[in-house]
Amino acid sequence: MRSTPVSAAPRRGRRTALAAAGLVAALTLTATACGGSEDEADTKPGGGTSQAADADGTGGEGGLAAGLADRLKEHGIDVDKWKDGGWKNWDEDKWLSEAKDFVNPVIEGLWQPDRMKSAKEADKTVTTKDAAADQGATDPEPAPVEAVAEKKPYHENAAPVGKVFFDSPEGSMVCSGTVIKDVNHPGKSNLVWTAGHCVHAGGSGGWYRNIAFVPSYNDYGKSEAELANATATEMAPYGTWWADWASTSNQWIQGGSESGGDGAAYDYSVLHVKPEQGSKSLEETVGAALEVDFSAPSATEVSSMGAWGYPAAAPYNGLEMFKCVDRPGRLSLSPSLPTMYRIGCTMTGGSSGGGWFRVVDGETKLVSNTSIGPLENTWLAGPQLGRAAEALYQDMSKTYGGQ
């Protein structure tokens, strides 16, 4: 899968329209998507929803984290010690795994520009040989599509796209993510879509820590040299947003692995975030958000999909946003699992979790996210988002969206 390690990590009005128009144009230049749908093989909600606390454990804006101090204590977590470095303890008995166990206390100032720049890809891959052995509805491997750098500044062309930072036993890591609309709280969404493996290690591990989202990261795509003395505003024009609630599928929690495993077809996650500073919602702050398309259209009925993200493994460095647009094909990892989408793309680790978009009746919608790819970095695959994904999303929206 395409995530990456870190070592010690817009505006309203017209720009809202520009952000959406930029994504639409990028897709429609290649082809216009068409309709159609097919259900996921497994339609059970199968989601795990979790919550986090403020650094002081006393509650956040609107009482979001109220009462969680006791929960932290139940897990043996002293919040003061945690934010002073206790989170670096990855002992098996300290690594929380169950959906209900997720905690992510805000550590203000942790994700500084230098720490963000040194984030590495949390790369998970499936080799071409592995894919060739799959059974079910699998189309021929697509030809590689060279990733193209997104136009700058990002807030005018792809404002909803950003980077997801988190800490793992291997170090600080990075993925990609997308600001999505909250149907139950229009215009005030605090929801971010990413991959399950960007928040949870799967069957052999637990929840990652210090999960944060930075929309329009490095807005002007400056080089490493130009960012030598970068300010927080240059790196994070809309600020840093901490995940205070998180959800991923039970299928990922139970069956996900370093190579994707049985959880790959359910490798998606929804985050509820809050600003490290400020009070406006994420959607109000960024000025844009994308609707999620849960119709799970068959790849045979869609003429074009585009994947956006921040690839961080060579030959990329994680500082620029890239995109690939291609006609999707089908990839089946098992006859018992939902078929995944696959497109040609040279993006590497770090692009994991980045949104896949298609145009429906002139509107750009998120239809998948980057999950797995081969060691050769010639294609990407992402899960279909059907009823199981929609149930996860609706639970997050209805239960936590207004907080």
SETORSE-655900 format. One record per residue (C-alpha): chain; x, y, z. Coordinates in nm, 3 decimals, padded with zeros to 5 digits. Example, Ala and Ser with C-alpha at 12.3 -4.5 7.8 and 13.67 -1.06 7.14 Angstrom:
<fivex chaine="A" east="01.230" north="-00.450" up="00.780"/>
<fivex chaine="A" east="01.367" north="-00.106" up="00.714"/>
//
This chain:
<fivex chaine="A" east="00.000" north="00.000" up="00.000"/>
<fivex chaine="A" east="00.113" north="00.346" up="-00.063"/>
<fivex chaine="A" east="00.181" north="00.523" up="00.260"/>
<fivex chaine="A" east="00.519" north="00.677" up="00.376"/>
<fivex chaine="A" east="00.754" north="00.723" up="00.723"/>
<fivex chaine="A" east="00.837" north="01.086" up="00.885"/>
<fivex chaine="A" east="01.125" north="01.122" up="01.117"/>
<fivex chaine="A" east="01.137" north="01.356" up="01.403"/>
<fivex chaine="A" east="00.572" north="01.402" up="01.041"/>
<fivex chaine="A" east="-00.792" north="02.839" up="00.189"/>
<fivex chaine="A" east="-01.029" north="03.055" up="00.169"/>
<fivex chaine="A" east="-01.400" north="03.115" up="00.116"/>
<fivex chaine="A" east="-01.607" north="03.234" up="-00.181"/>
<fivex chaine="A" east="-01.449" north="03.218" up="-00.524"/>
<fivex chaine="A" east="-01.174" north="02.983" up="-00.419"/>
<fivex chaine="A" east="-01.427" north="02.724" up="-00.320"/>
<fivex chaine="A" east="-01.548" north="02.711" up="-00.679"/>
<fivex chaine="A" east="-01.194" north="02.714" up="-00.813"/>
<fivex chaine="A" east="-01.094" north="02.418" up="-00.598"/>
<fivex chaine="A" east="-01.381" north="02.206" up="-00.726"/>
<fivex chaine="A" east="-01.339" north="02.324" up="-01.084"/>
<fivex chaine="A" east="-00.971" north="02.232" up="-01.086"/>
<fivex chaine="A" east="-01.043" north="01.870" up="-01.001"/>
<fivex chaine="A" east="-01.332" north="01.848" up="-01.245"/>
<fivex chaine="A" east="-01.123" north="01.988" up="-01.529"/>
<fivex chaine="A" east="-00.842" north="01.744" up="-01.465"/>
<fivex chaine="A" east="-01.077" north="01.451" up="-01.508"/>
<fivex chaine="A" east="-01.292" north="01.580" up="-01.790"/>
<fivex chaine="A" east="-00.988" north="01.657" up="-02.003"/>
<fivex chaine="A" east="-00.938" north="01.281" up="-02.027"/>
<fivex chaine="A" east="-01.296" north="01.157" up="-02.035"/>
<fivex chaine="A" east="-01.632" north="01.197" up="-01.870"/>
<fivex chaine="A" east="-01.737" north="00.932" up="-01.623"/>
<fivex chaine="A" east="-02.065" north="00.752" up="-01.673"/>
<fivex chaine="A" east="-02.310" north="00.605" up="-01.425"/>
<fivex chaine="A" east="-02.396" north="00.256" up="-01.308"/>
<fivex chaine="A" east="-02.348" north="00.069" up="-00.982"/>
<fivex chaine="A" east="-02.291" north="-00.269" up="-00.828"/>
<fivex chaine="A" east="-02.314" north="-00.373" up="-00.465"/>
<fivex chaine="A" east="-02.022" north="-00.484" up="-00.254"/>
<fivex chaine="A" east="-02.006" north="-00.855" up="-00.185"/>
<fivex chaine="A" east="-02.019" north="-00.787" up="00.188"/>
<fivex chaine="A" east="-02.286" north="-00.533" up="00.277"/>
<fivex chaine="A" east="-02.251" north="-00.552" up="00.653"/>
<fivex chaine="A" east="-02.161" north="-00.217" up="00.813"/>
<fivex chaine="A" east="-01.855" north="-00.382" up="00.970"/>
<fivex chaine="A" east="-01.711" north="-00.055" up="01.100"/>
<fivex chaine="A" east="-01.509" north="00.033" up="01.404"/>
<fivex chaine="A" east="-01.555" north="00.385" up="01.540"/>
<fivex chaine="A" east="-01.327" north="00.532" up="01.801"/>
<fivex chaine="A" east="-01.269" north="00.851" up="01.991"/>
<fivex chaine="A" east="-00.978" north="01.056" up="02.121"/>
<fivex chaine="A" east="-00.920" north="01.319" up="02.387"/>
<fivex chaine="A" east="-00.762" north="01.661" up="02.417"/>
<fivex chaine="A" east="-00.410" north="01.666" up="02.556"/>
<fivex chaine="A" east="-00.542" north="01.757" up="02.899"/>
<fivex chaine="A" east="-00.812" north="01.492" up="02.882"/>
<fivex chaine="A" east="-01.074" north="01.737" up="03.004"/>
<fivex chaine="A" east="-01.272" north="01.789" up="02.688"/>
<fivex chaine="A" east="-01.257" north="01.988" up="02.368"/>
<fivex chaine="A" east="-01.473" north="02.237" up="02.186"/>
<fivex chaine="A" east="-01.838" north="02.153" up="02.221"/>
<fivex chaine="A" east="-01.751" north="01.890" up="02.481"/>
<fivex chaine="A" east="-01.616" north="01.661" up="02.209"/>
<fivex chaine="A" east="-01.369" north="01.489" up="02.438"/>
<fivex chaine="A" east="-01.572" north="01.520" up="02.757"/>
<fivex chaine="A" east="-01.532" north="01.227" up="02.995"/>
<fivex chaine="A" east="-01.237" north="01.074" up="02.814"/>
<fivex chaine="A" east="-00.987" north="01.136" up="03.093"/>
<fivex chaine="A" east="-01.128" north="00.834" up="03.273"/>
<fivex chaine="A" east="-01.106" north="00.626" up="02.956"/>
<fivex chaine="A" east="-00.741" north="00.716" up="02.917"/>
<fivex chaine="A" east="-00.679" north="00.611" up="03.275"/>
<fivex chaine="A" east="-00.853" north="00.280" up="03.206"/>
<fivex chaine="A" east="-00.590" north="00.215" up="02.940"/>
<fivex chaine="A" east="-00.314" north="00.309" up="03.183"/>
<fivex chaine="A" east="-00.239" north="00.633" up="03.001"/>
<fivex chaine="A" east="-00.120" north="00.938" up="03.193"/>
<fivex chaine="A" east="-00.190" north="01.221" up="02.949"/>
<fivex chaine="A" east="00.093" north="01.442" up="03.074"/>
<fivex chaine="A" east="00.345" north="01.160" up="03.040"/>
<fivex chaine="A" east="00.191" north="01.066" up="02.705"/>
<fivex chaine="A" east="00.245" north="01.407" up="02.549"/>
<fivex chaine="A" east="00.593" north="01.428" up="02.702"/>
<fivex chaine="A" east="00.694" north="01.121" up="02.500"/>
<fivex chaine="A" east="00.503" north="00.833" up="02.656"/>
<fivex chaine="A" east="00.330" north="00.774" up="02.322"/>
<fivex chaine="A" east="00.661" north="00.630" up="02.195"/>
<fivex chaine="A" east="00.602" north="00.316" up="02.403"/>
<fivex chaine="A" east="00.493" north="00.057" up="02.148"/>
<fivex chaine="A" east="00.497" north="-00.242" up="02.382"/>
<fivex chaine="A" east="00.233" north="-00.493" up="02.280"/>
<fivex chaine="A" east="00.033" north="-00.434" up="02.597"/>
<fivex chaine="A" east="00.036" north="-00.058" up="02.533"/>
<fivex chaine="A" east="-00.061" north="-00.072" up="02.165"/>
<fivex chaine="A" east="-00.439" north="-00.039" up="02.159"/>
<fivex chaine="A" east="-00.603" north="-00.234" up="01.880"/>
<fivex chaine="A" east="-00.979" north="-00.267" up="01.924"/>
<fivex chaine="A" east="-01.205" north="-00.015" up="01.752"/>
<fivex chaine="A" east="-01.328" north="00.119" up="02.085"/>
<fivex chaine="A" east="-00.974" north="00.169" up="02.216"/>
<fivex chaine="A" east="-00.849" north="00.446" up="01.986"/>
<fivex chaine="A" east="-00.708" north="00.750" up="02.168"/>
<fivex chaine="A" east="-00.530" north="01.043" up="02.005"/>
<fivex chaine="A" east="-00.463" north="01.324" up="02.255"/>
<fivex chaine="A" east="-00.366" north="01.652" up="02.091"/>
<fivex chaine="A" east="-00.001" north="01.738" up="02.145"/>
<fivex chaine="A" east="00.009" north="02.100" up="02.039"/>
<fivex chaine="A" east="00.309" north="02.191" up="01.827"/>
<fivex chaine="A" east="00.421" north="01.831" up="01.769"/>
<fivex chaine="A" east="00.388" north="01.848" up="01.391"/>
<fivex chaine="A" east="00.636" north="02.127" up="01.316"/>
<fivex chaine="A" east="00.750" north="02.196" up="00.955"/>
<fivex chaine="A" east="01.078" north="02.005" up="00.992"/>
<fivex chaine="A" east="00.901" north="01.701" up="01.134"/>
<fivex chaine="A" east="00.647" north="01.710" up="00.853"/>
<fivex chaine="A" east="00.919" north="01.735" up="00.588"/>
<fivex chaine="A" east="01.103" north="01.433" up="00.724"/>
<fivex chaine="A" east="00.796" north="01.208" up="00.720"/>
<fivex chaine="A" east="00.847" north="00.883" up="00.531"/>
<fivex chaine="A" east="00.607" north="00.663" up="00.338"/>
<fivex chaine="A" east="00.434" north="00.385" up="00.527"/>
<fivex chaine="A" east="00.462" north="00.171" up="00.216"/>
<fivex chaine="A" east="00.255" north="-00.143" up="00.180"/>
<fivex chaine="A" east="00.279" north="-00.334" up="-00.146"/>
<fivex chaine="A" east="00.142" north="-00.629" up="-00.336"/>
<fivex chaine="A" east="00.379" north="-00.763" up="-00.600"/>
<fivex chaine="A" east="00.274" north="-00.819" up="-00.959"/>
<fivex chaine="A" east="00.333" north="-01.190" up="-00.905"/>
<fivex chaine="A" east="00.088" north="-01.189" up="-00.613"/>
<fivex chaine="A" east="-00.175" north="-01.010" up="-00.820"/>
<fivex chaine="A" east="-00.135" north="-01.251" up="-01.112"/>
<fivex chaine="A" east="-00.227" north="-01.540" up="-00.885"/>
<fivex chaine="A" east="-00.561" north="-01.385" up="-00.793"/>
<fivex chaine="A" east="-00.886" north="-01.537" up="-00.900"/>
<fivex chaine="A" east="-01.211" north="-01.364" up="-00.989"/>
<fivex chaine="A" east="-01.282" north="-01.056" up="-01.199"/>
<fivex chaine="A" east="-00.935" north="-00.927" up="-01.276"/>
<fivex chaine="A" east="-00.857" north="-00.731" up="-01.592"/>
<fivex chaine="A" east="-00.515" north="-00.721" up="-01.760"/>
<fivex chaine="A" east="-00.257" north="-00.512" up="-01.578"/>
<fivex chaine="A" east="-00.283" north="-00.149" up="-01.694"/>
<fivex chaine="A" east="-00.001" north="00.032" up="-01.867"/>
<fivex chaine="A" east="00.183" north="00.272" up="-01.634"/>
<fivex chaine="A" east="00.050" north="00.628" up="-01.629"/>
<fivex chaine="A" east="00.310" north="00.888" up="-01.539"/>
<fivex chaine="A" east="00.198" north="01.094" up="-01.241"/>
<fivex chaine="A" east="00.155" north="01.465" up="-01.320"/>
<fivex chaine="A" east="00.226" north="01.743" up="-01.072"/>
<fivex chaine="A" east="-00.087" north="01.931" up="-00.964"/>
<fivex chaine="A" east="-00.109" north="02.299" up="-01.052"/>
<fivex chaine="A" east="-00.007" north="02.543" up="-00.782"/>
<fivex chaine="A" east="-00.121" north="02.690" up="-00.553"/>
<fivex chaine="A" east="-00.306" north="02.382" up="-00.438"/>
<fivex chaine="A" east="-00.578" north="02.579" up="-00.261"/>
<fivex chaine="A" east="-00.698" north="02.698" up="-00.603"/>
<fivex chaine="A" east="-00.679" north="02.362" up="-00.780"/>
<fivex chaine="A" east="-00.719" north="02.079" up="-00.528"/>
<fivex chaine="A" east="-00.794" north="02.240" up="-00.192"/>
<fivex chaine="A" east="-00.964" north="01.932" up="-00.036"/>
<fivex chaine="A" east="-00.649" north="01.719" up="-00.079"/>
<fivex chaine="A" east="-00.387" north="01.708" up="00.195"/>
<fivex chaine="A" east="-00.146" north="01.493" up="00.393"/>
<fivex chaine="A" east="-00.217" north="01.266" up="00.689"/>
<fivex chaine="A" east="00.064" north="01.245" up="00.943"/>
<fivex chaine="A" east="00.094" north="00.980" up="01.213"/>
<fivex chaine="A" east="00.344" north="00.797" up="01.430"/>
<fivex chaine="A" east="00.404" north="00.422" up="01.414"/>
<fivex chaine="A" east="00.655" north="00.179" up="01.572"/>
<fivex chaine="A" east="00.872" north="00.237" up="01.262"/>
<fivex chaine="A" east="00.873" north="00.614" up="01.308"/>
<fivex chaine="A" east="00.676" north="00.912" up="01.185"/>
<fivex chaine="A" east="00.482" north="00.839" up="00.871"/>
<fivex chaine="A" east="00.271" north="01.012" up="00.607"/>
<fivex chaine="A" east="-00.029" north="00.931" up="00.389"/>
<fivex chaine="A" east="-00.270" north="01.141" up="00.186"/>
<fivex chaine="A" east="-00.633" north="01.233" up="00.256"/>
<fivex chaine="A" east="-00.933" north="01.433" up="00.132"/>
<fivex chaine="A" east="-01.180" north="01.673" up="00.295"/>
<fivex chaine="A" east="-01.526" north="01.523" up="00.236"/>
<fivex chaine="A" east="-01.875" north="01.665" up="00.280"/>
<fivex chaine="A" east="-02.085" north="01.575" up="00.581"/>
<fivex chaine="A" east="-02.439" north="01.515" up="00.453"/>
<fivex chaine="A" east="-02.587" north="01.564" up="00.798"/>
<fivex chaine="A" east="-02.399" north="01.888" up="00.863"/>
<fivex chaine="A" east="-02.387" north="02.070" up="00.528"/>
<fivex chaine="A" east="-02.121" north="02.335" up="00.488"/>
<fivex chaine="A" east="-01.957" north="02.252" up="00.820"/>
<fivex chaine="A" east="-01.784" north="01.920" up="00.767"/>
<fivex chaine="A" east="-01.496" north="01.808" up="00.986"/>
<fivex chaine="A" east="-01.456" north="01.476" up="00.805"/>
<fivex chaine="A" east="-01.149" north="01.344" up="00.621"/>
<fivex chaine="A" east="-01.131" north="01.032" up="00.402"/>
<fivex chaine="A" east="-00.814" north="00.823" up="00.394"/>
<fivex chaine="A" east="-00.700" north="00.459" up="00.397"/>
<fivex chaine="A" east="-00.749" north="00.222" up="00.689"/>
<fivex chaine="A" east="-00.379" north="00.134" up="00.688"/>
<fivex chaine="A" east="-00.301" north="00.502" up="00.753"/>
<fivex chaine="A" east="-00.468" north="00.484" up="01.095"/>
<fivex chaine="A" east="-00.447" north="00.118" up="01.202"/>
<fivex chaine="A" east="-00.184" north="-00.152" up="01.145"/>
<fivex chaine="A" east="-00.439" north="-00.426" up="01.079"/>
<fivex chaine="A" east="-00.453" north="-00.777" up="01.221"/>
<fivex chaine="A" east="-00.103" north="-00.780" up="01.371"/>
<fivex chaine="A" east="-00.105" north="-00.434" up="01.530"/>
<fivex chaine="A" east="-00.318" north="-00.149" up="01.655"/>
<fivex chaine="A" east="-00.406" north="00.218" up="01.621"/>
<fivex chaine="A" east="-00.136" north="00.457" up="01.511"/>
<fivex chaine="A" east="-00.075" north="00.771" up="01.716"/>
<fivex chaine="A" east="-00.063" north="01.149" up="01.678"/>
<fivex chaine="A" east="-00.283" north="01.132" up="01.367"/>
<fivex chaine="A" east="-00.322" north="01.474" up="01.206"/>
<fivex chaine="A" east="-00.437" north="01.613" up="00.870"/>
<fivex chaine="A" east="-00.285" north="01.909" up="00.683"/>
<fivex chaine="A" east="-00.496" north="02.028" up="00.384"/>
<fivex chaine="A" east="-00.311" north="02.184" up="00.087"/>
<fivex chaine="A" east="00.022" north="02.089" up="00.242"/>
<fivex chaine="A" east="00.310" north="02.299" up="00.102"/>
<fivex chaine="A" east="00.055" north="02.506" up="-00.090"/>
<fivex chaine="A" east="00.301" north="02.643" up="-00.348"/>
<fivex chaine="A" east="00.494" north="02.320" up="-00.394"/>
<fivex chaine="A" east="00.825" north="02.471" up="-00.285"/>
<fivex chaine="A" east="01.143" north="02.265" up="-00.305"/>
<fivex chaine="A" east="01.327" north="02.129" up="-00.004"/>
<fivex chaine="A" east="01.586" north="02.406" up="-00.036"/>
<fivex chaine="A" east="01.317" north="02.673" up="-00.053"/>
<fivex chaine="A" east="01.156" north="02.525" up="00.259"/>
<fivex chaine="A" east="01.477" north="02.527" up="00.463"/>
<fivex chaine="A" east="01.331" north="02.790" up="00.694"/>
<fivex chaine="A" east="00.965" north="02.736" up="00.616"/>
<fivex chaine="A" east="00.701" north="02.878" up="00.845"/>
<fivex chaine="A" east="00.405" north="02.679" up="00.970"/>
<fivex chaine="A" east="00.180" north="02.883" up="00.740"/>
<fivex chaine="A" east="00.384" north="02.792" up="00.432"/>
<fivex chaine="A" east="00.367" north="02.422" up="00.515"/>
<fivex chaine="A" east="00.015" north="02.417" up="00.656"/>
<fivex chaine="A" east="-00.184" north="02.710" up="00.509"/>
<fivex chaine="A" east="-00.505" north="02.596" up="00.677"/>
<fivex chaine="A" east="-00.343" north="02.472" up="00.995"/>
<fivex chaine="A" east="-00.305" north="02.127" up="01.149"/>
<fivex chaine="A" east="-00.617" north="01.920" up="01.222"/>
<fivex chaine="A" east="-00.603" north="01.641" up="01.479"/>
<fivex chaine="A" east="-00.819" north="01.331" up="01.453"/>
<fivex chaine="A" east="-01.031" north="01.321" up="01.766"/>
<fivex chaine="A" east="-01.251" north="01.043" up="01.630"/>
<fivex chaine="A" east="-01.152" north="00.771" up="01.386"/>
<fivex chaine="A" east="-01.316" north="00.480" up="01.212"/>
<fivex chaine="A" east="-01.206" north="00.202" up="00.982"/>
<fivex chaine="A" east="-01.364" north="-00.126" up="00.882"/>
<fivex chaine="A" east="-01.359" north="-00.429" up="01.108"/>
<fivex chaine="A" east="-01.238" north="-00.618" up="00.802"/>
<fivex chaine="A" east="-00.925" north="-00.403" up="00.796"/>
<fivex chaine="A" east="-00.873" north="-00.423" up="01.173"/>
<fivex chaine="A" east="-00.901" north="-00.801" up="01.166"/>
<fivex chaine="A" east="-00.759" north="-00.892" up="00.826"/>
<fivex chaine="A" east="-00.530" north="-00.610" up="00.714"/>
<fivex chaine="A" east="-00.161" north="-00.686" up="00.674"/>
<fivex chaine="A" east="00.167" north="-00.543" up="00.544"/>
<fivex chaine="A" east="00.076" north="-00.661" up="00.194"/>
<fivex chaine="A" east="-00.289" north="-00.563" up="00.221"/>
<fivex chaine="A" east="-00.423" north="-00.907" up="00.306"/>
<fivex chaine="A" east="-00.792" north="-00.984" up="00.322"/>
<fivex chaine="A" east="-00.851" north="-00.632" up="00.452"/>
<fivex chaine="A" east="-00.734" north="-00.453" up="00.134"/>
<fivex chaine="A" east="-01.080" north="-00.448" up="-00.022"/>
<fivex chaine="A" east="-01.202" north="-00.267" up="00.292"/>
<fivex chaine="A" east="-00.898" north="-00.043" up="00.334"/>
<fivex chaine="A" east="-01.071" north="00.289" up="00.402"/>
<fivex chaine="A" east="-01.111" north="00.522" up="00.698"/>
<fivex chaine="A" east="-01.307" north="00.830" up="00.803"/>
<fivex chaine="A" east="-01.156" north="01.079" up="01.047"/>
<fivex chaine="A" east="-01.335" north="01.346" up="01.246"/>
<fivex chaine="A" east="-01.085" north="01.625" up="01.300"/>
<fivex chaine="A" east="-01.053" north="01.941" up="01.505"/>
<fivex chaine="A" east="-00.812" north="02.231" up="01.456"/>
<fivex chaine="A" east="-00.504" north="02.258" up="01.670"/>
<fivex chaine="A" east="-00.600" north="02.624" up="01.682"/>
<fivex chaine="A" east="-00.922" north="02.795" up="01.579"/>
<fivex chaine="A" east="-01.294" north="02.721" up="01.597"/>
<fivex chaine="A" east="-01.431" north="02.706" up="01.240"/>
<fivex chaine="A" east="-01.506" north="02.374" up="01.076"/>
<fivex chaine="A" east="-01.260" north="02.216" up="00.834"/>
<fivex chaine="A" east="-01.489" north="02.274" up="00.535"/>
<fivex chaine="A" east="-01.541" north="02.640" up="00.628"/>
<fivex chaine="A" east="-01.167" north="02.688" up="00.675"/>
<fivex chaine="A" east="-01.059" north="02.518" up="00.352"/>
<fivex chaine="A" east="-01.357" north="02.645" up="00.155"/>
<fivex chaine="A" east="-01.413" north="02.315" up="-00.022"/>
<fivex chaine="A" east="-01.512" north="01.951" up="00.037"/>
<fivex chaine="A" east="-01.604" north="01.662" up="-00.191"/>
<fivex chaine="A" east="-01.909" north="01.439" up="-00.183"/>
<fivex chaine="A" east="-01.847" north="01.064" up="-00.150"/>
<fivex chaine="A" east="-02.004" north="00.841" up="-00.415"/>
<fivex chaine="A" east="-02.117" north="00.516" up="-00.251"/>
<fivex chaine="A" east="-02.282" north="00.370" up="-00.562"/>
<fivex chaine="A" east="-01.977" north="00.144" up="-00.618"/>
<fivex chaine="A" east="-02.000" north="00.159" up="-00.999"/>
<fivex chaine="A" east="-01.841" north="-00.127" up="-01.187"/>
<fivex chaine="A" east="-01.506" north="-00.038" up="-01.341"/>
<fivex chaine="A" east="-01.652" north="-00.149" up="-01.674"/>
<fivex chaine="A" east="-01.906" north="00.136" up="-01.654"/>
<fivex chaine="A" east="-01.662" north="00.417" up="-01.571"/>
<fivex chaine="A" east="-01.449" north="00.575" up="-01.841"/>
<fivex chaine="A" east="-01.216" north="00.774" up="-01.616"/>
<fivex chaine="A" east="-01.094" north="00.796" up="-01.257"/>
<fivex chaine="A" east="-00.821" north="01.012" up="-01.111"/>
<fivex chaine="A" east="-00.604" north="00.953" up="-00.803"/>
<fivex chaine="A" east="-00.453" north="01.246" up="-00.611"/>
<fivex chaine="A" east="-00.188" north="01.234" up="-00.342"/>
<fivex chaine="A" east="00.154" north="01.324" up="-00.209"/>
<fivex chaine="A" east="00.394" north="01.042" up="-00.311"/>
<fivex chaine="A" east="00.697" north="01.044" up="-00.082"/>
<fivex chaine="A" east="00.907" north="00.742" up="-00.181"/>
<fivex chaine="A" east="01.168" north="00.785" up="-00.456"/>
<fivex chaine="A" east="01.167" north="00.939" up="-00.708"/>
<fivex chaine="A" east="00.929" north="01.171" up="-00.521"/>
<fivex chaine="A" east="01.000" north="01.351" up="-00.193"/>
<fivex chaine="A" east="00.654" north="01.407" up="-00.048"/>
<fivex chaine="A" east="00.662" north="01.784" up="-00.092"/>
<fivex chaine="A" east="00.443" north="01.805" up="-00.402"/>
<fivex chaine="A" east="00.093" north="01.692" up="-00.493"/>
<fivex chaine="A" east="00.058" north="01.463" up="-00.795"/>
<fivex chaine="A" east="-00.228" north="01.300" up="-00.984"/>
<fivex chaine="A" east="-00.292" north="01.016" up="-01.227"/>
<fivex chaine="A" east="-00.598" north="00.984" up="-01.452"/>
<fivex chaine="A" east="-00.683" north="00.659" up="-01.628"/>
<fivex chaine="A" east="-00.966" north="00.430" up="-01.731"/>
<fivex chaine="A" east="-01.013" north="00.192" up="-01.434"/>
<fivex chaine="A" east="-00.991" north="-00.186" up="-01.454"/>
<fivex chaine="A" east="-01.085" north="-00.458" up="-01.207"/>
<fivex chaine="A" east="-00.860" north="-00.633" up="-00.955"/>
<fivex chaine="A" east="-00.982" north="-00.930" up="-00.751"/>
<fivex chaine="A" east="-00.769" north="-01.046" up="-00.459"/>
<fivex chaine="A" east="-01.011" north="-01.330" up="-00.382"/>
<fivex chaine="A" east="-01.347" north="-01.454" up="-00.514"/>
<fivex chaine="A" east="-01.487" north="-01.393" up="-00.166"/>
<fivex chaine="A" east="-01.384" north="-01.025" up="-00.154"/>
<fivex chaine="A" east="-01.526" north="-00.720" up="-00.334"/>
<fivex chaine="A" east="-01.346" north="-00.637" up="-00.657"/>
<fivex chaine="A" east="-01.111" north="-00.338" up="-00.634"/>
<fivex chaine="A" east="-01.050" north="-00.061" up="-00.886"/>
<fivex chaine="A" east="-00.710" north="-00.044" up="-01.054"/>
<fivex chaine="A" east="-00.549" north="00.228" up="-01.266"/>
<fivex chaine="A" east="-00.207" north="00.279" up="-01.417"/>
<fivex chaine="A" east="-00.004" north="00.521" up="-01.201"/>
<fivex chaine="A" east="00.359" north="00.575" up="-01.104"/>
<fivex chaine="A" east="00.288" north="00.734" up="-00.766"/>
<fivex chaine="A" east="00.478" north="00.569" up="-00.481"/>
<fivex chaine="A" east="00.438" north="00.536" up="-00.105"/>
<fivex chaine="A" east="00.290" north="00.843" up="00.062"/>
<fivex chaine="A" east="00.004" north="00.854" up="-00.187"/>
<fivex chaine="A" east="-00.180" north="00.595" up="00.025"/>
<fivex chaine="A" east="-00.521" north="00.714" up="00.136"/>
<fivex chaine="A" east="-00.535" north="00.978" up="-00.136"/>
<fivex chaine="A" east="-00.878" north="01.019" up="-00.292"/>
<fivex chaine="A" east="-00.987" north="00.874" up="-00.624"/>
<fivex chaine="A" east="-01.231" north="01.100" up="-00.805"/>
<fivex chaine="A" east="-01.476" north="01.071" up="-01.092"/>
<fivex chaine="A" east="-01.717" north="01.316" up="-01.249"/>
<fivex chaine="A" east="-02.089" north="01.248" up="-01.212"/>
<fivex chaine="A" east="-02.326" north="01.490" up="-01.389"/>
<fivex chaine="A" east="-02.054" north="01.753" up="-01.393"/>
<fivex chaine="A" east="-01.967" north="01.717" up="-01.023"/>
<fivex chaine="A" east="-01.643" north="01.570" up="-00.891"/>
<fivex chaine="A" east="-01.701" north="01.298" up="-00.631"/>
<fivex chaine="A" east="-01.471" north="01.076" up="-00.425"/>
<fivex chaine="A" east="-01.519" north="00.714" up="-00.531"/>
<fivex chaine="A" east="-01.220" north="00.532" up="-00.376"/>
<fivex chaine="A" east="-00.879" north="00.581" up="-00.215"/>
<fivex chaine="A" east="-00.530" north="00.451" up="-00.284"/>
<fivex chaine="A" east="-00.468" north="00.123" up="-00.105"/>
<fivex chaine="A" east="-00.223" north="-00.116" up="-00.271"/>
<fivex chaine="A" east="00.023" north="-00.124" up="-00.560"/>
<fivex chaine="A" east="00.314" north="-00.331" up="-00.693"/>
<fivex chaine="A" east="00.678" north="-00.296" up="-00.594"/>
<fivex chaine="A" east="00.742" north="-00.167" up="-00.946"/>
<fivex chaine="A" east="00.510" north="00.134" up="-00.888"/>
<fivex chaine="A" east="00.326" north="00.092" up="-01.218"/>
<fivex chaine="A" east="-00.035" north="00.087" up="-01.091"/>
<fivex chaine="A" east="-00.255" north="00.161" up="-00.792"/>
<fivex chaine="A" east="-00.564" north="-00.017" up="-00.661"/>
<fivex chaine="A" east="-00.838" north="00.109" up="-00.433"/>
<fivex chaine="A" east="-01.153" north="-00.034" up="-00.269"/>
<fivex chaine="A" east="-01.503" north="00.005" up="-00.403"/>
<fivex chaine="A" east="-01.710" north="00.218" up="-00.166"/>
<fivex chaine="A" east="-02.047" north="00.048" up="-00.137"/>
<fivex chaine="A" east="-02.297" north="-00.008" up="00.142"/>
<fivex chaine="A" east="-02.041" north="-00.115" up="00.403"/>
<fivex chaine="A" east="-01.838" north="00.203" up="00.351"/>
<fivex chaine="A" east="-02.151" north="00.416" up="00.350"/>
<fivex chaine="A" east="-02.266" north="00.268" up="00.681"/>
<fivex chaine="A" east="-01.927" north="00.354" up="00.834"/>
<fivex chaine="A" east="-01.950" north="00.709" up="00.699"/>
<fivex chaine="A" east="-02.309" north="00.761" up="00.815"/>
<fivex chaine="A" east="-02.223" north="00.641" up="01.165"/>
<fivex chaine="A" east="-01.939" north="00.891" up="01.186"/>
<fivex chaine="A" east="-02.154" north="01.171" up="01.049"/>
<fivex chaine="A" east="-02.460" north="01.110" up="01.265"/>
<fivex chaine="A" east="-02.278" north="01.028" up="01.586"/>
<fivex chaine="A" east="-01.989" north="01.274" up="01.582"/>
<fivex chaine="A" east="-02.029" north="01.507" up="01.286"/>
<fivex chaine="A" east="-02.202" north="01.788" up="01.473"/>
<fivex chaine="A" east="-01.952" north="01.794" up="01.758"/>
//
